[in-house]
């Protein structure tokens, strides 16, 4: 939990997915006082109105999250399902959300109707040079460099659920003002097609205005590119690994995904370093991998050492 939180820039928002990457983080914040500036947003809870409204409040050192959809627009069953207009007209995500917050009745069979639709399948988030530079998002650019906007293609969706709207709202209303991350445990299906805009910085993927080709070998963790400097700093200076290297223990299988997340993050980062000739730092991460996850507790095999 500490390592997830310590992967993040100050005042960040991080989307998490399941119990094991959410409740330990809340414990670390509330009991241990680790990174109270971070807002943890659980994607399993965000489909209900009361949880979305909780995000509008300040918690610890984390300011309230800005939202474009007003509380009344998502109360109860409102906007549980919003049809996506197949229009290819490109509009900003904020404009689309403002439209979806209004009543534009969509007729259904049987005489019923939905409150509104989502006005276009192609929306975008504009990128201002000042915002990108302020949040250190234009360093170490690969081919393609910084973009003027982040495109979101919803063409393959016939509708958006309330949780989709809420996630899009958080991203569109806060990006470039607060760092936005997805935990590496979040399925790509929950990233709204933004995988190629991500940057691995530890156990979290940061949304950036840089589009890169994702590495499909690592699933969600292969999204976008790797910020090897931030990974190296986080792993060697901020991460904690317990005492698995000292004691011969029984490791419950439920802990496996958490371990594999750290292992795969290290392997992908090492490979990224080796591809640019950064051999010494790759060796340092390899040493962390081999020492902190010893064979006696985490047997090495083709999957963990690929």
PESUL-V377525 format. One record per residue. N is the residue number from 1. RES is the residue in one small letter. PHI is phi as a letter, one per 30 degrees, with the letter a starting at -180 (999 if undefined). OMEGA is omega in degrees with one decimal (* if undefined). Layout:
# PESUL-V377525
n=N res=RES phi=PHI omega=OMEGA
n=N res=RES phi=PHI omega=OMEGA
This chain:
# PESUL-V377525
n=1 res=x phi=999 omega=177.8
n=2 res=x phi=d omega=-177.8
n=3 res=x phi=d omega=173.9
n=4 res=x phi=d omega=-176.0
n=5 res=x phi=d omega=-177.1
n=6 res=x phi=d omega=175.4
n=7 res=x phi=d omega=-165.9
n=8 res=x phi=c omega=172.7
n=9 res=x phi=d omega=-179.8
n=10 res=x phi=e omega=173.7
n=11 res=x phi=i omega=-174.0
n=12 res=x phi=d omega=168.2
n=13 res=x phi=c omega=178.6
n=14 res=x phi=b omega=174.3
n=15 res=x phi=d omega=174.4
n=16 res=x phi=c omega=-169.5
n=17 res=x phi=c omega=-173.7
n=18 res=x phi=c omega=-179.8
n=19 res=x phi=d omega=-171.3
n=20 res=x phi=d omega=175.6
n=21 res=x phi=c omega=178.9
n=22 res=x phi=b omega=-174.1
n=23 res=x phi=d omega=174.2
n=24 res=x phi=d omega=178.1
n=25 res=x phi=d omega=177.2
n=26 res=x phi=d omega=176.0
n=27 res=x phi=d omega=-178.5
n=28 res=x phi=e omega=180.0
n=29 res=x phi=d omega=-170.5
n=30 res=x phi=d omega=-175.4
n=31 res=x phi=c omega=-177.4
n=32 res=x phi=d omega=179.8
n=33 res=x phi=i omega=-179.0
n=34 res=x phi=d omega=174.5
n=35 res=x phi=h omega=177.7
n=36 res=x phi=d omega=177.9
n=37 res=x phi=d omega=-175.3
n=38 res=x phi=d omega=172.8
n=39 res=x phi=c omega=177.8
n=40 res=x phi=c omega=-179.0
n=41 res=x phi=c omega=-175.5
n=42 res=x phi=d omega=-176.2
n=43 res=x phi=d omega=176.7
n=44 res=x phi=d omega=-178.7
n=45 res=x phi=c omega=-167.0
n=46 res=x phi=d omega=177.6
n=47 res=x phi=d omega=-178.0
n=48 res=x phi=c omega=-171.5
n=49 res=x phi=d omega=-176.0
n=50 res=x phi=d omega=179.8
n=51 res=x phi=d omega=177.6
n=52 res=x phi=e omega=-179.2
n=53 res=x phi=d omega=176.5
n=54 res=x phi=d omega=-178.9
n=55 res=x phi=d omega=-180.0
n=56 res=x phi=d omega=-177.3
n=57 res=x phi=c omega=172.8
n=58 res=x phi=d omega=177.5
n=59 res=x phi=b omega=-177.8
n=60 res=x phi=h omega=179.8
n=61 res=x phi=c omega=-179.0
n=62 res=x phi=c omega=178.7
n=63 res=x phi=d omega=178.5
n=64 res=x phi=e omega=178.3
n=65 res=x phi=d omega=177.8
n=66 res=x phi=d omega=176.6
n=67 res=x phi=b omega=179.4
n=68 res=x phi=d omega=177.3
n=69 res=x phi=d omega=179.8
n=70 res=x phi=d omega=-177.5
n=71 res=x phi=e omega=-177.0
n=72 res=x phi=d omega=-176.2
n=73 res=x phi=d omega=-176.9
n=74 res=x phi=c omega=-177.2
n=75 res=x phi=d omega=177.8
n=76 res=x phi=i omega=-178.0
n=77 res=x phi=d omega=-179.3
n=78 res=x phi=d omega=176.7
n=79 res=x phi=h omega=169.9
n=80 res=x phi=d omega=178.8
n=81 res=x phi=b omega=-177.6
n=82 res=x phi=b omega=179.3
n=83 res=x phi=d omega=176.7
n=84 res=x phi=c omega=174.8
n=85 res=x phi=d omega=-176.7
n=86 res=x phi=d omega=179.6
n=87 res=x phi=e omega=177.8
n=88 res=x phi=c omega=177.7
n=89 res=x phi=d omega=-175.9
n=90 res=x phi=d omega=177.2
n=91 res=x phi=b omega=-179.4
n=92 res=x phi=d omega=-179.9
n=93 res=x phi=d omega=179.0
n=94 res=x phi=d omega=176.4
n=95 res=x phi=d omega=179.9
n=96 res=x phi=d omega=179.5
n=97 res=x phi=d omega=177.2
n=98 res=x phi=d omega=176.7
n=99 res=x phi=d omega=-178.1
n=100 res=x phi=d omega=178.3
n=101 res=x phi=d omega=179.4
n=102 res=x phi=c omega=177.9
n=103 res=x phi=c omega=174.6
n=104 res=x phi=b omega=-169.5
n=105 res=x phi=e omega=177.6
n=106 res=x phi=c omega=-177.2
n=107 res=x phi=d omega=175.1
n=108 res=x phi=b omega=176.2
n=109 res=x phi=d omega=179.5
n=110 res=x phi=j omega=177.2
n=111 res=x phi=i omega=177.4
n=112 res=x phi=d omega=178.2
n=113 res=x phi=a omega=171.7
n=114 res=x phi=c omega=-172.8
n=115 res=x phi=d omega=-174.3
n=116 res=x phi=a omega=170.8
n=117 res=x phi=b omega=174.4
n=118 res=x phi=c omega=-161.3
n=119 res=x phi=d omega=-177.9
n=120 res=x phi=a omega=177.0
n=121 res=x phi=d omega=-179.4
n=122 res=x phi=b omega=178.1
n=123 res=x phi=b omega=-177.7
n=124 res=x phi=b omega=174.9
n=125 res=x phi=c omega=-178.7
n=126 res=x phi=d omega=-179.9
n=127 res=x phi=c omega=175.5
n=128 res=x phi=c omega=179.3
n=129 res=x phi=e omega=-179.1
n=130 res=x phi=d omega=-179.5
n=131 res=x phi=d omega=-179.3
n=132 res=x phi=d omega=-179.3
n=133 res=x phi=d omega=-179.2
n=134 res=x phi=e omega=-177.9
n=135 res=x phi=c omega=170.2
n=136 res=x phi=h omega=-176.3
n=137 res=x phi=c omega=-175.9
n=138 res=x phi=b omega=177.9
n=139 res=x phi=d omega=172.6
n=140 res=x phi=h omega=-175.1
n=141 res=x phi=d omega=173.6
n=142 res=x phi=d omega=176.2
n=143 res=x phi=e omega=-177.5
n=144 res=x phi=j omega=175.8
n=145 res=x phi=h omega=-176.1
n=146 res=x phi=d omega=-179.5
n=147 res=x phi=c omega=176.5
n=148 res=x phi=d omega=177.9
n=149 res=x phi=a omega=175.6
n=150 res=x phi=c omega=-176.9
n=151 res=x phi=c omega=177.3
n=152 res=x phi=b omega=-177.0
n=153 res=x phi=c omega=-179.3
n=154 res=x phi=c omega=-173.2
n=155 res=x phi=e omega=-177.7
n=156 res=x phi=d omega=180.0
n=157 res=x phi=c omega=175.2
n=158 res=x phi=d omega=178.6
n=159 res=x phi=a omega=173.2
n=160 res=x phi=c omega=174.0
n=161 res=x phi=d omega=-176.9
n=162 res=x phi=e omega=179.0
n=163 res=x phi=d omega=175.8
n=164 res=x phi=d omega=179.6
n=165 res=x phi=d omega=-177.9
n=166 res=x phi=d omega=178.9
n=167 res=x phi=d omega=177.8
n=168 res=x phi=d omega=179.6
n=169 res=x phi=d omega=179.8
n=170 res=x phi=d omega=-179.1
n=171 res=x phi=d omega=-175.4
n=172 res=x phi=d omega=-174.8
n=173 res=x phi=d omega=-174.1
n=174 res=x phi=b omega=-177.8
n=175 res=x phi=e omega=-177.8
n=176 res=x phi=i omega=170.9
n=177 res=x phi=c omega=176.1
n=178 res=x phi=b omega=176.9
n=179 res=x phi=d omega=-179.6
n=180 res=x phi=c omega=-179.3
n=181 res=x phi=b omega=165.4
n=182 res=x phi=c omega=173.3
n=183 res=x phi=d omega=-177.6
n=184 res=x phi=d omega=178.7
n=185 res=x phi=c omega=-179.2
n=186 res=x phi=d omega=177.4
n=187 res=x phi=d omega=-179.8
n=188 res=x phi=d omega=179.3
n=189 res=x phi=d omega=-180.0
n=190 res=x phi=c omega=-174.9
n=191 res=x phi=c omega=176.8
n=192 res=x phi=h omega=178.6
n=193 res=x phi=i omega=-176.1
n=194 res=x phi=c omega=-174.1
n=195 res=x phi=e omega=-175.8
n=196 res=x phi=d omega=178.3
n=197 res=x phi=c omega=-175.6
n=198 res=x phi=d omega=176.8
n=199 res=x phi=b omega=-179.3
n=200 res=x phi=d omega=-178.8
n=201 res=x phi=b omega=-177.2
n=202 res=x phi=k omega=175.7
n=203 res=x phi=c omega=179.5
n=204 res=x phi=b omega=179.5
n=205 res=x phi=c omega=-175.8
n=206 res=x phi=c omega=176.3
n=207 res=x phi=d omega=-177.6
n=208 res=x phi=b omega=175.4
n=209 res=x phi=d omega=179.6
n=210 res=x phi=b omega=-179.8
n=211 res=x phi=c omega=-178.7
n=212 res=x phi=b omega=177.5
n=213 res=x phi=d omega=179.9
n=214 res=x phi=d omega=178.8
n=215 res=x phi=c omega=-174.4
n=216 res=x phi=d omega=-178.7
n=217 res=x phi=d omega=-172.9
n=218 res=x phi=c omega=179.0
n=219 res=x phi=i omega=-179.7
n=220 res=x phi=e omega=-178.2
n=221 res=x phi=d omega=178.4
n=222 res=x phi=d omega=-178.1
n=223 res=x phi=d omega=173.3
n=224 res=x phi=h omega=-176.1
n=225 res=x phi=c omega=-178.7
n=226 res=x phi=c omega=170.4
n=227 res=x phi=c omega=-171.9
n=228 res=x phi=d omega=179.6
n=229 res=x phi=d omega=-178.9
n=230 res=x phi=d omega=177.7
n=231 res=x phi=d omega=-177.3
n=232 res=x phi=d omega=179.8
n=233 res=x phi=d omega=-179.0
n=234 res=x phi=d omega=-176.4
n=235 res=x phi=d omega=-173.2
n=236 res=x phi=d omega=-175.6
n=237 res=x phi=c omega=-171.2
n=238 res=x phi=c omega=-174.1
n=239 res=x phi=d omega=175.2
n=240 res=x phi=b omega=-173.9
n=241 res=x phi=b omega=179.3
n=242 res=x phi=i omega=-173.5
n=243 res=x phi=b omega=178.4
n=244 res=x phi=d omega=-179.9
n=245 res=x phi=d omega=-176.5
n=246 res=x phi=c omega=-172.2
n=247 res=x phi=c omega=175.1
n=248 res=x phi=d omega=-167.6
n=249 res=x phi=b omega=166.0
n=250 res=x phi=d omega=179.6
n=251 res=x phi=c omega=-178.4
n=252 res=x phi=d omega=-178.9
n=253 res=x phi=e omega=-180.0
n=254 res=x phi=d omega=-179.9
n=255 res=x phi=d omega=-174.4
n=256 res=x phi=e omega=-179.2
n=257 res=x phi=e omega=179.2
n=258 res=x phi=d omega=178.6
n=259 res=x phi=d omega=-178.5
n=260 res=x phi=d omega=177.6
n=261 res=x phi=e omega=179.3
n=262 res=x phi=d omega=-179.8
n=263 res=x phi=d omega=-177.9
n=264 res=x phi=d omega=176.9
n=265 res=x phi=d omega=179.1
n=266 res=x phi=d omega=-178.8
n=267 res=x phi=d omega=180.0
n=268 res=x phi=d omega=-179.9
n=269 res=x phi=d omega=177.4
n=270 res=x phi=d omega=-179.9
n=271 res=x phi=d omega=177.3
n=272 res=x phi=d omega=178.0
n=273 res=x phi=d omega=-178.6
n=274 res=x phi=d omega=-178.7
n=275 res=x phi=d omega=179.4
n=276 res=x phi=c omega=178.5
n=277 res=x phi=i omega=-179.6
n=278 res=x phi=d omega=-169.7
n=279 res=x phi=d omega=-174.2
n=280 res=x phi=d omega=179.5
n=281 res=x phi=d omega=174.9
n=282 res=x phi=d omega=177.3
n=283 res=x phi=d omega=178.8
n=284 res=x phi=d omega=178.9
n=285 res=x phi=d omega=177.1
n=286 res=x phi=d omega=178.0
n=287 res=x phi=d omega=176.2
n=288 res=x phi=e omega=-178.6
n=289 res=x phi=e omega=-173.4
n=290 res=x phi=d omega=-177.6
n=291 res=x phi=d omega=-174.3
n=292 res=x phi=d omega=178.2
n=293 res=x phi=b omega=-172.9
n=294 res=x phi=d omega=-177.7
n=295 res=x phi=e omega=-175.9
n=296 res=x phi=d omega=178.7
n=297 res=x phi=c omega=-177.8
n=298 res=x phi=b omega=-173.8
n=299 res=x phi=e omega=178.0
n=300 res=x phi=d omega=175.2
n=301 res=x phi=b omega=-176.1
n=302 res=x phi=d omega=-178.9
n=303 res=x phi=d omega=-176.8
n=304 res=x phi=d omega=-174.9
n=305 res=x phi=c omega=-176.3
n=306 res=x phi=d omega=*
